[in-house]
Structures are given as C-alpha cells and as structure tokens.
Amino acid sequence: MTLCYVVIVSLMKAEVWYRSRGDDLFMRNQYDEAIEAYTEALRMDKEMVACLVNRAACKLQIGDATGAATDATAAIDLLHHGGNIDSLARAHVRRGVAYAAMGELRKALDDFEAASNLRPKDEQLQKDVAALRAAQQ
C-alpha cells in the first residue's frame, strides 16, 4: 500500500475507503480485486448495500451467477426495511440477470418486473421485461 493510500485511509472510515477502492477496480475491469475490496468493506459494515449490489455486478462479470444472486438478495432484504428506490431497483436487476444466467427465467422476470415497477419510466427495463416474457413462451 502506498503512502498516499495510507493517508487517505486514515482520513476516512476504512469501509468507505474499501468501497471506493472496489468502485475504482470495477471501473478498470479488475473484478476479482473489486470483489475483495467490497468483501473487506462488508466485513466492517454488513449493511453497506452499495457494496452488496456492486459485488453482485462483479460476480456476474466473472460468471458467478449464484454468488451474484446471493449478494443481490441480501441487498434487497436490507432495502425492503427502508432504502433508496434506485438501489432496490438495481438490486432486482442484478438478481434478475443472475437468475437468467442460471436459466431461471420465471425468477428473472419477477425481478425485472419488480425493478420496472420501481422505475416505470425506464424504457430499457420495459424492453427487458418484454424480452423475458417472450422468452418464456
């Protein structure tokens, strides 16, 4: 760890730093390292919903649909107790993508419909819901 990172970590909460580090690694397509950073942040604060949702995205990128669904479900459970609607919609989308990757199209459709209900003006979600419905016929 460089001196710059040591100074930054000392000025902010460690879990926030690890989340920021995970975000940076994700943007650089370094998914395994991002997962490690998000996991470290979650070790310190198990209710960091953004880390769960972002770790789910990383797991999707590396082909771990089961792990992605688990993380997205944990985020959804936390957000149903009060949380950001956009984060809840994002968690449903991530879990829906994971279910689709596992071939569980009915569950995927349920999650995409939940996300669409939360963000009814999102045209891409409407298209995704229609595509999932068509795939089931």
C-alpha positions in Angstrom: 0.0 0.0 0.0 1.5 3.3 -1.0 1.8 6.3 1.4 -1.0 8.1 -0.5 -3.5 5.3 0.3 -2.3 5.2 3.9 -3.1 8.9 4.3 -6.5 8.5 2.6 -7.5 5.5 4.8 -6.5 7.4 7.9 -8.8 10.3 6.9 -11.9 8.3 6.2 -13.6 5.3 7.6 -11.9 2.2 6.3 -15.1 0.6 5.0 -15.8 3.7 2.9 -12.3 3.6 1.5 -12.6 -0.1 0.6 -15.9 0.6 -1.1 -14.3 3.4 -3.1 -11.4 1.1 -3.9 -13.8 -1.5 -5.1 -15.6 1.0 -7.3 -12.3 2.1 -8.8 -11.2 -1.5 -9.5 -14.6 -2.3 -11.0 -14.3 0.6 -13.4 -10.9 -0.9 -14.5 -12.5 -4.3 -15.1 -10.5 -5.8 -12.2 -13.4 -7.8 -10.9 -11.7 -10.2 -8.6 -9.8 -7.4 -6.9 -13.0 -5.4 -6.7 -14.8 -8.3 -5.0 -12.0 -8.5 -2.4 -12.4 -4.8 -1.7 -16.2 -4.9 -1.4 -15.9 -8.0 0.8 -13.5 -6.2 3.1 -15.9 -3.2 3.4 -18.7 -5.6 4.1 -16.7 -7.3 6.8 -16.6 -4.0 8.6 -20.2 -3.0 7.8 -22.5 -5.8 6.7 -25.2 -3.3 5.8 -23.3 -1.5 3.0 -25.9 -2.1 0.4 -23.9 -0.4 -2.4 -21.1 -3.0 -1.8 -23.5 -5.9 -2.0 -25.1 -4.6 -5.2 -21.7 -3.8 -6.7 -20.1 -7.1 -5.7 -23.1 -8.8 -7.3 -22.2 -6.9 -10.6 -18.6 -8.1 -10.3 -19.7 -11.7 -9.7 -21.8 -11.5 -12.8 -18.8 -10.3 -14.8 -16.8 -13.3 -13.7 -19.6 -15.8 -14.3 -20.6 -16.4 -10.6 -24.4 -16.1 -11.1 -25.1 -17.9 -7.8 -22.9 -15.6 -5.8 -24.4 -12.6 -7.6 -28.0 -13.7 -6.8 -27.0 -14.2 -3.1 -25.5 -10.7 -2.9 -28.4 -9.1 -4.7 -30.9 -10.9 -2.4 -29.0 -9.7 0.7 -29.2 -6.1 -0.7 -32.9 -6.5 -1.4 -33.6 -7.8 2.1 -31.8 -4.8 3.6 -33.5 -2.3 1.3 -37.0 -3.6 2.0 -36.5 -2.3 5.5 -36.2 1.2 4.1 -33.8 2.3 1.5 -33.2 4.0 -1.8 -35.6 3.0 -4.6 -32.9 3.2 -7.3 -30.7 0.9 -5.3 -33.6 -1.5 -4.8 -34.3 -1.5 -8.5 -30.6 -2.0 -9.3 -30.5 -5.0 -6.9 -33.6 -6.5 -8.5 -32.0 -6.1 -11.9 -28.7 -7.7 -10.8 -30.6 -10.7 -9.3 -32.7 -10.9 -12.4 -29.6 -11.1 -14.6 -28.2 -13.8 -12.3 -31.4 -15.8 -12.5 -31.4 -15.5 -16.2 -27.8 -16.7 -16.4 -28.9 -19.7 -14.3 -31.8 -20.4 -16.7 -34.4 -19.5 -14.1 -36.4 -17.2 -16.4 -39.5 -17.0 -14.2 -37.5 -15.7 -11.3 -35.6 -13.3 -13.6 -38.9 -12.0 -14.9 -40.2 -11.4 -11.4 -37.1 -9.4 -10.5 -37.2 -7.3 -13.7 -40.9 -6.6 -13.2 -40.2 -5.5 -9.6 -37.5 -3.2 -10.9 -39.8 -1.9 -13.6 -42.5 -1.2 -11.1 -40.0 0.8 -9.1 -38.8 2.7 -12.2 -41.8 2.8 -14.5 -40.3 5.4 -16.9 -37.1 3.3 -17.5 -37.6 2.2 -21.2 -34.8 -0.3 -21.1 -36.4 -2.1 -18.2 -39.7 -2.2 -20.1 -37.8 -3.8 -23.1 -36.1 -6.3 -20.8 -39.4 -7.3 -19.2 -40.9 -7.8 -22.7 -37.9 -9.9 -23.8 -38.2 -12.1 -20.8 -41.9 -12.6 -21.3 -41.3 -13.6 -24.9 -38.5 -16.0 -23.9 -40.9 -17.9 -21.7 -43.5 -18.5 -24.4 
